[in-house]
Amino acid sequence: MHSAEGNRSEARLTRFADHLRHERGRSEHTVRAYLSDLSSLGEHLVGANSDGSVRESAILSAGTADLRAWLAAMHGAGVSRSTIARRVSTLRTFYGWARQRGLIEIDPSARLGSAKASSEIPDALSLADVAAVLDVAAVRADDGDAAHMRDLALVELLYATGIRVGELTGLDVSDIDLVSSTARVMGKGGKQRTVPFGTPAARALEAWIAARPALANENRPSAALFLGARGGRIDQRQVRELTYELCAAAGVSPVAPHALRHTAATHMLGGGADLRAVQEVLGHASLGTTQRYTHVSAERLRSAYALAHPRA
């Protein structure tokens, strides 16, 4: 493919990203997710080793059968229903935009069925399991290693605030206020909210921020709160691997970072927090989304009642 055609193809995805940011008000995390989904589709169509412009051209020329084959491959690989549902949304958004811009004549996503995300909430960790995971992280941080101190601050903040992993990786140092023990979080749709955290998280964050220069890259300075091994902003894959590692070391069934969000919500409601307060902390647009956690709390309450009450 000629370089001029390749440049035009790449420019289309750049324009789509700008459309998401400026016309739809999507957050950088969402923009990255959409582009990642399209990249995955392109790799499915022409192979991961193909040139980027070739993949982008294949995306624009894909038909409905191609899209269905991609979604079916994900289903066969055990990809979660919620992820598949998001990727269907990505397809509809992208191809709807491409048709409006005259880049394609027929929208291949128009005939796709709706992939409904599961309404089930993953199991939350028990208080004992959370304590075990945090204890492992704390013991590792005692060696003064900057990476271990980062890990402790990271999991403490995840559990303390219940923020999404994408919101966590998007935090800058300036978003943390240690005086008021709050974090300024950019959520879905570019909506900003302030989330409180407790003393253990505050102490871990203070120690990490003091040790942070040890992981910083002087040649590529970053404002990111949490840094990866090369001094850049830590990514979600690294956070996921960390939570798996800490759970395994604590003898707890490995969970993804998002499970700590569910755990925080369940524990807050179980401790008597107001439903709307939890909604605000989690950044849910709908109270109905937050209410799902009340079912988890109610089930645990019934189990405890059945075990403890003599006439249960």
C-alpha positions in Angstrom: 0.0 0.0 0.0 1.3 3.4 -0.9 2.3 5.6 2.0 -0.1 8.3 1.0 -3.0 5.9 1.3 -1.6 4.6 4.6 -1.4 8.2 6.0 -5.0 8.8 4.9 -6.1 5.6 6.7 -4.2 6.6 9.9 -5.7 10.1 9.8 -9.2 8.6 9.8 -8.7 6.9 13.2 -7.1 10.1 14.5 -10.2 12.0 13.4 -12.4 9.4 15.0 -10.5 9.8 18.3 -10.9 13.6 18.1 -14.6 13.1 17.5 -14.9 11.0 20.6 -12.9 13.6 22.7 -14.4 16.8 21.5 -17.9 16.0 20.1 -18.9 13.2 22.4 -16.9 14.3 25.5 -15.4 10.9 26.1 -12.5 10.5 28.5 -9.0 9.6 27.4 -9.5 6.1 29.0 -12.6 5.6 26.8 -10.8 6.8 23.7 -8.0 4.4 24.3 -10.4 1.5 24.9 -12.2 2.3 21.6 -9.0 2.5 19.6 -7.8 -0.7 21.3 -11.0 -2.5 20.3 -10.5 -1.4 16.7 -6.9 -2.4 16.7 -8.0 -5.9 17.9 -10.5 -6.1 15.1 -7.8 -5.1 12.6 -5.5 -7.8 13.9 -8.3 -10.4 13.5 -8.9 -9.3 9.9 -5.3 -9.2 8.5 -3.0 -10.5 11.3 -1.1 -8.9 14.1 2.1 -8.6 12.1 0.5 -6.5 9.3 1.2 -2.8 8.8 -1.0 -0.5 10.8 -2.4 1.2 7.8 -3.3 -2.2 6.3 -5.3 -3.1 9.4 -7.0 0.3 9.4 -8.0 -0.2 5.7 -9.3 -3.6 6.5 -11.5 -2.2 9.3 -13.2 0.2 6.9 -13.8 -2.5 4.3 -15.1 -5.1 6.8 -18.6 -6.6 6.3 -21.1 -7.7 8.9 -19.9 -11.3 8.5 -16.4 -10.2 9.4 -17.6 -8.4 12.5 -19.7 -11.4 13.6 -16.7 -13.7 13.2 -14.5 -11.4 15.4 -17.2 -11.4 18.1 -17.7 -15.1 17.8 -13.9 -15.7 18.2 -14.0 -13.6 21.4 -16.9 -15.6 22.7 -15.1 -18.9 22.0 -12.0 -17.6 23.8 -14.0 -17.0 27.0 -14.0 -13.2 26.8 -16.6 -11.8 29.2 -20.0 -10.7 28.1 -19.5 -7.2 29.3 -16.3 -6.8 27.2 -18.0 -8.2 24.1 -21.0 -5.8 24.8 -18.5 -2.8 25.0 -16.9 -3.9 21.7 -20.2 -4.0 20.0 -20.7 -0.5 21.2 -17.3 0.4 19.8 -18.3 -1.0 16.4 -21.6 0.9 16.2 -20.0 4.1 17.3 -17.1 3.9 14.8 -19.1 2.7 11.8 -21.9 5.2 12.5 -19.3 7.9 12.5 -17.6 6.6 9.3 -20.9 6.5 7.4 -21.8 10.0 8.5 -18.4 11.2 7.2 -18.9 9.4 3.9 -16.0 7.0 4.5 -18.3 3.9 4.0 -21.6 3.5 2.1 -23.1 0.7 4.3 -22.8 0.4 8.1 -21.7 -3.2 8.7 -22.6 -3.0 12.4 -26.2 -2.1 11.8 -27.3 -5.7 11.7 -25.4 -6.9 14.7 -27.4 -8.2 17.6 -27.2 -6.6 21.0 -24.6 -8.3 23.3 -26.1 -7.6 26.7 -23.6 -7.3 29.6 -24.2 -9.6 32.5 -26.0 -8.0 35.4 -24.3 -10.3 37.8 -21.8 -8.8 40.2 -18.5 -10.7 40.7 -18.0 -12.1 44.2 -16.5 -9.6 46.6 -13.6 -10.5 48.8 -14.3 -11.0 52.5 -12.8 -8.6 55.0 -10.3 -11.3 56.0 -9.2 -11.8 52.4 -8.7 -8.1 51.8 -6.7 -7.8 55.0 -4.5 -10.7 53.9 -3.8 -9.1 50.5 -3.1 -5.8 52.1 -0.8 -7.4 54.7 1.2 -9.1 52.0 1.6 -5.8 50.2 2.6 -4.0 53.5 5.2 -6.6 54.4 6.8 -6.4 50.9 6.8 -2.6 51.2 8.8 -2.8 54.5 12.0 -3.5 52.5 11.9 0.1 51.3 11.9 -0.9 47.6 10.1 1.9 45.6 8.2 -0.6 43.5 6.8 -2.4 46.5 5.9 0.9 48.1 4.0 1.8 44.9 2.2 -1.6 45.0 1.0 -1.0 48.6 -0.2 2.5 47.8 -1.9 1.2 44.7 -4.0 -1.6 46.3 -4.7 0.5 49.3 -6.2 3.2 47.1 -8.1 0.8 44.9 -9.8 -0.7 48.0 -10.2 2.6 49.9 -11.9 4.4 47.0 -13.5 1.7 44.8 -12.4 3.6 41.7 -12.1 1.9 38.3 -8.7 0.6 37.3 -8.7 3.0 34.3 -9.4 5.9 36.7 -6.5 4.7 38.9 -4.0 4.6 36.1 -5.1 8.0 34.9 -4.4 9.7 38.2 -1.6 12.3 38.4 0.3 13.2 41.5 -1.5 16.6 41.6 -4.9 14.7 41.9 -4.0 13.5 45.4 -4.6 15.8 48.3 -3.0 14.3 51.4 -4.2 17.1 53.7 -7.9 16.3 53.0 -7.3 12.7 52.1 -9.1 12.9 48.8 -8.4 12.0 45.2 -9.7 14.0 42.2 -10.9 11.3 39.7 -11.8 11.7 36.0 -14.6 9.2 35.4 -16.7 8.1 32.5 -17.9 10.8 30.1 -15.2 13.2 31.3 -17.1 13.6 34.6 -14.8 14.6 37.5 -15.5 13.7 41.1 -13.7 13.8 44.4 -13.3 10.6 46.3 -12.2 10.3 50.0 -9.7 7.7 51.3 -8.8 6.6 54.8 -5.7 6.8 56.9 -4.0 3.5 55.7 -4.2 4.6 52.1 -3.0 8.1 53.0 0.1 6.8 54.8 0.9 4.4 51.9 0.4 7.2 49.4 2.6 9.6 51.3 5.4 7.0 51.5 5.1 6.2 47.8 5.1 9.8 46.7 8.3 10.3 48.7 9.9 7.2 47.1 8.5 7.9 43.6 11.6 9.6 42.2 13.4 6.3 42.4 11.2 4.9 39.6 10.9 8.2 37.6 12.6 8.5 34.2 14.5 11.8 34.0 14.5 11.6 30.2 10.8 11.1 30.1 9.2 12.9 33.0 5.7 11.9 33.8 3.0 13.6 35.9 1.4 10.1 36.6 0.8 9.1 40.2 1.7 5.5 39.6 4.7 4.7 37.5 5.7 1.5 35.7 9.1 -0.1 35.5 10.3 2.3 32.8 9.2 5.4 34.5 6.1 6.0 32.5 2.4 5.8 33.5 1.6 2.4 34.8 -0.9 0.5 32.6 -3.9 -1.6 33.4 -2.2 -4.8 32.5 0.5 -4.2 35.1 -2.1 -3.4 37.7 -4.0 -6.6 36.9 -0.8 -8.7 37.2 -0.1 -7.1 40.5 -3.4 -7.9 42.0 -3.1 -11.5 40.8 0.3 -11.8 42.3 -0.7 -10.3 45.7 -3.7 -12.5 45.9 -1.7 -15.6 45.2 0.9 -14.7 47.8 -1.9 -14.1 50.4 -3.5 -17.5 49.6 -6.6 -15.8 48.2 -8.2 -16.8 44.9 -6.8 -14.4 42.3 -9.1 -11.5 41.4 -8.9 -8.7 38.8 -8.5 -5.1 40.1 -12.2 -4.5 39.3 -13.1 -7.0 42.0 -11.6 -4.6 44.6 -14.1 -2.0 43.3 -17.0 -4.5 44.0 -15.5 -5.3 47.3 -15.3 -1.7 48.4 -18.9 -1.1 47.4 -20.1 -4.2 49.2 -18.2 -3.4 52.3 -19.4 0.3 52.4 -23.0 -0.7 52.1 -22.6 -3.6 54.6 -21.1 -1.0 57.0 -24.2 1.1 56.7 -23.2 3.7 54.1 -26.0 5.6 52.4 -26.8 4.3 48.9 -26.5 7.7 47.2 -23.1 8.4 49.0 -21.8 5.1 47.6 -23.2 6.1 44.2 -21.2 9.3 44.3 -18.0 7.6 45.4 -18.2 4.9 42.7 -19.2 7.5 40.0 -22.3 5.6 38.9 -24.6 7.7 36.6 -27.6 5.6 37.7 -28.6 4.8 41.3 -29.9 1.5 39.9 -26.3 0.4 39.1 -25.3 1.0 42.7 -28.5 -0.8 44.0 -27.2 -4.1 42.6 -24.7 -4.2 45.5 -27.6 -4.2 48.0 -28.5 -7.6 46.7 -25.1 -8.9 47.6 -25.3 -7.4 51.0 -28.7 -8.8 51.6 -27.6 -12.3 50.6 -24.7 -12.1 53.0 -27.0 -10.8 55.7 -29.4 -13.8 55.1 -26.5 -16.2 55.3 -25.3 -14.7 58.6 -28.9 -14.8 60.0 -29.4 -18.4 59.0 -26.2 -19.4 60.8 -26.7 -17.3 63.9 -30.5 -17.1 64.7 -31.9 -20.0 66.7 -35.2 -19.8 64.8 -33.9 -19.1 61.4 
